[in-house]
Amino acid sequence: MKKPFMLRPAGIGLLVLMLVLSADQLSKFWILYGLDLPARGSVRVLPFLNFTMVWNHAVTFGMFGGLGGAGRIVFSVVAMVVACCLLVWMARTSSWVTAACVGAVTGGAIGNVIDRVRYGAVVDFLHAHAFGWSWYVFNVADSAIVCAVCVLLLQNFLSDRQQTS
């Protein structure tokens, strides 16, 4: 007997995708329209964390920012092609961890594409800093992508070590 879809790895991956996408879009909606961060600029949340409004017209760490208005279309198309490939990977994997991580990456990518289509740029607002050190401003989608990729790399590293033993 076949398991119900939501109990298979792909079902878990889709659930994680929807959770990441929802958390990302809800947080951005609140930042823009609840807190009205564009008008406030920056709000101190903790001694090491601010909400700081940044409209990111480029990709990670400001790369390829010189593409102008075409960047919005190029980045969105590339991200959606990658998301489709990730969905195929998620459907084919038998690993729950892989499916969940791929779902998180896909949800984050789609969340940032929604921003590019809706606003012409990605809404970034989380600004970590301490002792004169300051990280790039990012969002929930970016966090989900980075954390999921780290878990995938760790899973791959541990899998390779087990195979060589």
C-alpha positions as CSV (number, residue, x, y, z in Angstrom):
1,M,0.0,0.0,0.0
2,K,1.3,3.4,-1.0
3,K,1.8,6.1,1.7
4,P,-0.4,9.3,1.5
5,F,1.4,12.0,-0.5
6,M,2.0,14.2,2.6
7,L,3.9,11.3,4.3
8,R,6.3,10.9,1.4
9,P,9.5,13.0,1.1
10,A,8.0,15.1,-1.7
11,G,5.0,15.9,0.4
12,I,7.2,17.0,3.3
13,G,9.2,19.1,0.8
14,L,6.1,20.8,-0.5
15,L,4.9,21.5,3.1
16,V,8.3,23.1,3.9
17,L,8.1,25.1,0.6
18,M,4.7,26.5,1.6
19,L,5.8,27.3,5.2
20,V,9.0,29.1,4.0
21,L,7.1,31.0,1.3
22,S,4.3,32.0,3.7
23,A,6.7,33.1,6.5
24,D,8.7,35.1,3.9
25,Q,5.8,36.9,2.4
26,L,4.0,37.5,5.7
27,S,7.1,39.0,7.2
28,K,7.7,41.3,4.2
29,F,4.0,42.4,4.2
30,W,4.3,43.3,7.9
31,I,7.7,45.1,7.4
32,L,6.2,47.1,4.5
33,Y,2.7,47.9,5.7
34,G,2.5,47.1,9.4
35,L,5.8,48.5,10.6
36,D,6.1,50.9,7.6
37,L,9.8,50.3,7.5
38,P,10.3,52.2,4.2
39,A,9.3,55.4,6.0
40,R,11.3,54.6,9.2
41,G,14.5,53.4,7.6
42,S,15.8,51.4,10.5
43,V,14.4,50.1,13.8
44,R,16.6,48.7,16.6
45,V,15.1,45.3,17.7
46,L,18.0,43.9,19.8
47,P,21.5,45.2,20.6
48,F,22.8,43.0,17.7
49,L,19.7,43.2,15.3
50,N,17.9,45.9,13.5
51,F,15.1,46.0,11.0
52,T,16.7,48.0,8.2
53,M,14.9,48.7,4.9
54,V,16.9,47.7,1.8
55,W,15.5,47.3,-1.7
56,N,17.8,44.7,-3.3
57,H,17.9,45.2,-7.1
58,A,20.8,42.7,-7.5
59,V,21.4,39.2,-6.3
60,T,23.4,37.8,-3.4
61,F,25.8,40.4,-1.9
62,G,24.8,42.9,-4.6
63,M,26.2,40.9,-7.4
64,F,25.1,41.8,-11.0
65,G,23.4,45.0,-9.8
66,G,24.4,46.8,-13.0
67,L,21.8,45.1,-15.1
68,G,19.2,47.8,-14.4
69,G,15.6,47.0,-15.2
70,A,16.5,43.9,-17.2
71,G,17.9,42.4,-14.1
72,R,14.4,42.1,-12.7
73,I,13.3,39.9,-15.6
74,V,16.6,38.0,-15.9
75,F,16.8,37.1,-12.2
76,S,13.2,36.1,-12.0
77,V,13.4,33.8,-15.0
78,V,16.6,32.2,-13.8
79,A,15.2,31.7,-10.3
80,M,12.0,30.1,-11.7
81,V,13.9,27.7,-13.9
82,V,16.1,26.7,-10.9
83,A,12.9,26.3,-8.8
84,C,11.4,24.0,-11.5
85,C,14.6,21.9,-11.5
86,L,14.5,21.8,-7.7
87,L,10.9,20.6,-7.7
88,V,12.0,17.7,-10.0
89,W,14.8,16.8,-7.5
90,M,12.3,17.0,-4.6
91,A,9.8,14.7,-6.4
92,R,12.6,12.1,-7.1
93,T,14.4,12.0,-3.8
94,S,13.8,9.3,-1.2
95,S,15.4,11.4,1.5
96,W,13.1,13.3,3.8
97,V,16.0,15.7,4.8
98,T,16.8,16.4,1.1
99,A,13.2,17.0,0.3
100,A,12.7,19.4,3.2
101,C,15.9,21.3,2.3
102,V,15.0,21.5,-1.4
103,G,11.6,22.7,-0.4
104,A,13.1,25.4,1.8
105,V,15.4,26.6,-1.0
106,T,12.5,26.5,-3.5
107,G,10.2,28.4,-1.2
108,G,12.8,31.1,-0.6
109,A,13.6,31.4,-4.3
110,I,9.9,31.8,-5.1
111,G,9.5,34.4,-2.3
112,N,12.2,36.5,-3.8
113,V,10.8,36.2,-7.3
114,I,7.4,37.4,-6.0
115,D,9.2,40.5,-4.7
116,R,11.0,41.2,-7.9
117,V,7.7,40.9,-9.9
118,R,5.6,42.9,-7.4
119,Y,8.1,45.6,-6.3
120,G,10.9,45.5,-8.9
121,A,13.4,44.5,-6.1
122,V,13.7,42.1,-3.2
123,V,12.6,43.3,0.3
124,D,15.5,42.8,2.7
125,F,15.2,44.0,6.3
126,L,17.2,41.8,8.8
127,H,20.4,43.5,9.7
128,A,22.7,41.6,12.2
129,H,25.7,43.5,13.7
130,A,28.0,43.4,16.7
131,F,31.3,44.9,17.9
132,G,31.7,47.0,14.8
133,W,30.9,44.0,12.5
134,S,27.9,44.3,10.2
135,W,26.4,41.6,8.0
136,Y,24.5,42.2,4.8
137,V,20.8,42.9,5.1
138,F,18.8,39.9,4.3
139,N,15.2,38.4,4.7
140,V,13.5,35.2,5.7
141,A,13.8,33.6,2.2
142,D,17.5,34.2,2.2
143,S,17.8,32.6,5.7
144,A,15.9,29.6,4.6
145,I,18.0,29.2,1.4
146,V,21.3,29.5,3.3
147,C,20.3,27.2,6.2
148,A,19.0,24.5,3.8
149,V,22.1,24.6,1.6
150,C,24.3,24.2,4.7
151,V,22.2,21.1,5.8
152,L,22.5,19.7,2.2
153,L,26.2,20.2,2.2
154,L,26.6,18.6,5.7
155,Q,24.4,15.7,4.6
156,N,26.5,15.2,1.5
157,F,29.7,15.4,3.5
158,L,28.5,12.9,6.1
159,S,27.2,10.6,3.4
160,D,30.6,10.6,1.6
161,R,32.4,9.9,4.9
162,Q,30.2,6.9,5.6
163,Q,30.8,5.5,2.0
164,T,34.6,5.8,2.4
165,S,34.6,4.0,5.8
